[in-house]
Structure formats: structure tokens, C-alpha cells
Amino acid sequence: MSVLLIAGTSTDVGKTVVTAAIAAAALAEGRSVAVCKPGQTGVAPGEPGDLAEIERLSGVTRTLELARYPDPLAPDTAARRAGLPELTLAETVAGIDALADTDLTLVEGAGGLLVRLGDFTLLDLAQKINAPVLLVTAAGLGTLNHTELTTRTLQSAGIRCAGLVIGSWPTTPDLAAECNRIDLPRVTGVDLVGVIPEGTGSWDRTPFTTAAPTWFTPTWSPLG
């Protein structure tokens, strides 16, 4: 099994749609895929969360959510406010291990790399299971700083960054976005391996799964 962790430079940069696109592309290659969302916040019990959206878009059928909290906050803060147990690193590792019979397991974080999912961050998880991290970033102003800070943190921790993906590429990009598309790999030393057009998260499954493989560099693979 290959495990790929999906982190963002911040919240709302497109991690869920990117995760769905990677799943769809891998499924199109005949790979078996599972998706784990360790901590889901901002969703009440019984309501559809990020995994339901990934299932809707990609067609992946094997998913695992380990903890859910109602407030739209960092998972550890949301757990304390709700009076619920915080997710632990050990629980999360065990959940990922339970998906070991798949070719590819995608693990979607919450917010940025150092957001606390419980008693740990996504960086701690990457170190524990020795898995690479794919970084989803924004297109516009501010993204160079956020992205370089995150890639430097990964490098300092000895974790391989599997690539950068722009999570929502504008239909009409401005000058900053056009320059950032060139500058992101230049300042980070990490390849830009995918660009997801804005609005694709609202698509139906068939057009999404048909187009998803074209959004990634042909030579890049989530399996490493």
C-alpha cells in the first residue's frame, strides 16, 4: 500500500476536491483506492462531510472517518468545545493500517500542515508512518509565502513533499496568479504537479472523473 497525505497551506484551498481528483485518476488506472479523513469538523452527526463529497465526485467507495465534531474549528479545539475525546495519533495510524489492502490510501488533513487533529498534526502523522505529503495551495497573492513556509517545514522534518497542486485555478487568472504558477516551483524547489480548474467541485461525477486525470502532470503518480 502507498499512503499519500494531503495537506493545505491553509483552509479552503481545495484539499477535498484535489483528494477526489487524485482518487478519480487512480481509479481510472485500475488502482484500488481508500480515503481517510481523520478529523471532520463543522458537520453534525448524520450530515454529509468531506468524504461524502469525495465519494460523489470520484466514485471511491472505501472511506474512513475517525472523528467528527460540530464546530467549524481546528479538530482539537472543536473536540474540547464539544466535550468529546480528542483523536490520537495511535488511533489514526491504526485506521490507516486497516486500509493496507488497497493500492493507494489518501489521507486528507484539516486546514494547514500544523493544525492539530488531536494530540498530533499531519506533520506528526507523516513522520510516524514515513509518508509523503502533497501540498495544496492557492493561486493568488500570499500563496508564495504560505507555500514556502510549509515546504520548508516539511524539509526540516525530513518529510518528502510529493508535489504542489493549485487547488482552484481561476477561469480568468490575474497577473499574480499567472506569476505564481511560475514562481511556486521556483521558490520552493518542489514541482507543480497539478492545477485544478475552479468550480470543478460542483461538477457531476462523470465529467469530473473524465477530466481529473488531465489536471495532473502525466509523469506524476500519487503512488510515488
C-alpha positions as CSV (number, residue, x, y, z in Angstrom):
1,M,0.0,0.0,0.0
2,S,1.1,3.5,-0.8
3,V,-0.1,6.3,1.6
4,L,-0.2,9.9,0.5
5,L,-1.1,12.7,2.9
6,I,-2.9,15.7,1.5
7,A,-2.2,19.0,3.4
8,G,-3.1,22.6,2.6
9,T,-1.3,25.8,3.0
10,S,-4.4,27.0,4.8
11,T,-8.1,26.2,4.9
12,D,-10.4,26.5,1.8
13,V,-7.6,25.9,-0.7
14,G,-9.3,22.9,-2.3
15,K,-7.9,19.9,-0.4
16,T,-11.2,17.9,-0.7
17,V,-11.5,18.4,-4.5
18,V,-7.9,17.6,-5.0
19,T,-8.2,14.4,-3.0
20,A,-11.3,13.5,-5.1
21,A,-9.3,14.2,-8.3
22,I,-6.4,12.1,-7.2
23,A,-8.8,9.3,-6.3
24,A,-10.6,9.5,-9.6
25,A,-7.3,9.5,-11.6
26,A,-6.0,6.4,-9.7
27,L,-9.3,4.6,-10.1
28,A,-9.2,5.3,-13.8
29,E,-5.8,3.5,-13.9
30,G,-7.4,0.4,-12.3
31,R,-5.9,1.1,-8.8
32,S,-7.8,0.3,-5.6
33,V,-8.2,3.5,-3.5
34,A,-9.3,4.3,0.0
35,V,-9.6,7.7,1.5
36,C,-9.3,8.6,5.2
37,K,-10.4,11.8,6.9
38,P,-9.0,11.6,10.4
39,G,-10.9,14.6,11.8
40,Q,-14.1,16.1,10.3
41,T,-15.3,19.4,11.8
42,G,-18.2,21.7,11.2
43,V,-20.6,18.9,10.4
44,A,-23.3,17.4,12.6
45,P,-23.8,13.7,13.1
46,G,-25.5,12.2,10.1
47,E,-24.7,15.1,7.8
48,P,-22.5,14.6,4.7
49,G,-18.9,15.6,5.2
50,D,-15.8,15.8,3.1
51,L,-15.8,12.1,2.5
52,A,-19.3,12.1,1.1
53,E,-18.2,14.8,-1.4
54,I,-15.1,12.8,-2.4
55,E,-17.3,9.7,-2.9
56,R,-19.8,11.8,-5.0
57,L,-17.1,13.2,-7.2
58,S,-14.7,10.3,-7.6
59,G,-16.7,7.2,-7.2
60,V,-14.4,5.9,-4.5
61,T,-16.3,3.5,-2.2
62,R,-13.9,2.8,0.7
63,T,-13.7,5.7,3.1
64,L,-12.9,6.1,6.8
65,E,-13.7,9.0,9.1
66,L,-12.2,8.6,12.6
67,A,-13.7,11.6,14.5
68,R,-16.4,14.2,13.9
69,Y,-17.0,17.5,15.8
70,P,-19.8,20.0,15.2
71,D,-17.9,23.3,15.4
72,P,-16.0,24.5,12.3
73,L,-12.7,24.8,14.1
74,A,-9.4,23.0,14.4
75,P,-10.3,19.4,15.4
76,D,-8.6,19.6,18.8
77,T,-10.4,22.8,19.7
78,A,-13.7,21.5,18.4
79,A,-13.3,18.3,20.4
80,R,-12.7,20.3,23.6
81,R,-15.7,22.6,23.0
82,A,-17.9,19.6,22.3
83,G,-16.7,17.7,25.4
84,L,-15.6,14.8,23.1
85,P,-12.4,12.8,23.1
86,E,-9.6,14.2,21.0
87,L,-8.4,12.0,18.2
88,T,-5.0,10.3,18.9
89,L,-2.1,9.6,16.7
90,A,-2.2,5.9,17.6
91,E,-5.9,5.7,16.6
92,T,-5.1,7.4,13.3
93,V,-2.2,5.1,12.5
94,A,-4.3,2.1,13.3
95,G,-7.1,3.4,11.0
96,I,-4.7,3.8,8.1
97,D,-3.2,0.4,8.7
98,A,-6.7,-1.1,8.4
99,L,-6.8,0.1,4.8
100,A,-3.5,-1.6,3.9
101,D,-5.1,-3.9,1.4
102,T,-5.6,-1.1,-1.1
103,D,-3.1,0.2,-3.7
104,L,-3.4,3.8,-2.5
105,T,-4.7,5.3,0.7
106,L,-5.2,9.1,0.6
107,V,-5.3,10.9,4.0
108,E,-6.9,14.4,3.9
109,G,-5.8,16.7,6.7
110,A,-7.7,19.7,8.2
111,G,-6.6,23.2,7.3
112,G,-2.8,23.6,7.2
113,L,0.0,21.2,7.9
114,L,0.4,22.2,11.6
115,V,-3.3,22.3,12.5
116,R,-3.8,19.9,15.4
117,L,-6.0,17.0,14.5
118,G,-6.0,15.8,18.2
119,D,-2.8,15.2,20.1
120,F,-0.9,15.4,16.8
121,T,-0.6,17.3,13.5
122,L,-0.5,16.0,10.0
123,L,3.3,16.5,10.1
124,D,3.5,14.2,13.1
125,L,1.5,11.6,11.2
126,A,3.8,11.9,8.2
127,Q,6.8,11.3,10.4
128,K,5.2,8.4,12.2
129,I,4.2,6.5,9.1
130,N,7.0,7.8,6.9
131,A,4.6,9.0,4.2
132,P,5.0,11.9,1.7
133,V,2.8,15.0,1.7
134,L,1.1,16.5,-1.3
135,L,0.6,20.2,-0.7
136,V,-2.5,22.0,-2.0
137,T,-2.0,25.7,-2.4
138,A,-3.9,28.8,-3.6
139,A,-3.3,30.7,-6.8
140,G,-3.4,34.3,-5.7
141,L,-1.5,36.8,-3.6
142,G,0.1,35.4,-0.4
143,T,0.5,31.9,-1.7
144,L,4.3,32.1,-2.2
145,N,4.9,32.9,1.5
146,H,2.4,30.3,2.7
147,T,3.7,27.6,0.4
148,E,7.4,28.2,1.1
149,L,6.8,28.2,4.8
150,T,5.1,24.8,4.6
151,T,7.6,23.2,2.2
152,R,10.5,24.4,4.4
153,T,8.7,22.8,7.4
154,L,8.4,19.5,5.6
155,Q,12.0,19.7,4.5
156,S,13.2,20.4,8.1
157,A,11.2,17.5,9.4
158,G,12.7,15.1,6.8
159,I,9.4,14.6,5.0
160,R,9.2,14.4,1.2
161,C,6.8,16.8,-0.4
162,A,5.2,14.8,-3.2
163,G,4.4,18.0,-5.2
164,L,2.3,21.1,-5.3
165,V,-1.2,21.4,-6.6
166,I,-3.1,24.6,-7.1
167,G,-6.5,23.7,-5.7
168,S,-8.6,26.2,-7.7
169,W,-7.2,27.8,-10.8
170,P,-9.3,30.9,-11.8
171,T,-11.2,30.9,-15.1
172,T,-9.7,34.3,-15.7
173,P,-6.4,34.4,-13.8
174,D,-4.9,37.8,-12.8
175,L,-1.3,38.8,-13.1
176,A,-0.5,37.5,-9.6
177,A,-1.9,34.0,-10.4
178,E,0.0,33.8,-13.7
179,C,3.2,34.8,-12.0
180,N,2.6,32.4,-9.0
181,R,2.2,29.5,-11.3
182,I,5.8,30.0,-12.4
183,D,7.2,31.2,-9.1
184,L,5.7,28.5,-6.8
185,P,8.1,25.7,-8.0
186,R,10.9,28.2,-8.3
187,V,10.8,29.4,-4.7
188,T,10.1,26.1,-3.1
189,G,12.1,23.7,-5.2
190,V,9.1,21.5,-5.4
191,D,7.4,20.6,-8.7
192,L,3.9,21.9,-9.5
193,V,2.2,18.6,-10.4
194,G,-1.4,19.6,-10.7
195,V,-3.8,22.5,-11.4
196,I,-7.5,22.1,-10.7
197,P,-9.8,24.4,-12.5
198,E,-12.1,26.5,-10.3
199,G,-15.7,25.3,-9.9
200,T,-15.0,21.6,-10.6
201,G,-16.2,20.7,-7.1
202,S,-19.7,21.4,-8.3
203,W,-19.5,19.0,-11.3
204,D,-21.3,15.7,-11.6
205,R,-19.2,12.5,-11.3
206,T,-18.9,11.6,-15.0
207,P,-17.4,14.9,-16.2
208,F,-15.3,15.1,-13.1
209,T,-13.8,11.6,-13.4
210,T,-13.3,12.0,-17.1
211,A,-11.3,15.3,-16.7
212,A,-9.5,14.6,-13.4
213,P,-6.5,12.7,-14.9
214,T,-5.8,15.6,-17.2
215,W,-5.3,18.0,-14.3
216,F,-2.0,16.4,-13.2
217,T,1.4,16.2,-14.8
218,P,1.5,13.0,-16.9
219,T,4.8,11.9,-15.3
220,W,3.5,12.3,-11.8
221,S,2.0,9.4,-9.8
222,P,0.4,9.5,-6.3
223,L,2.0,6.1,-5.7
224,G,5.4,7.7,-5.7
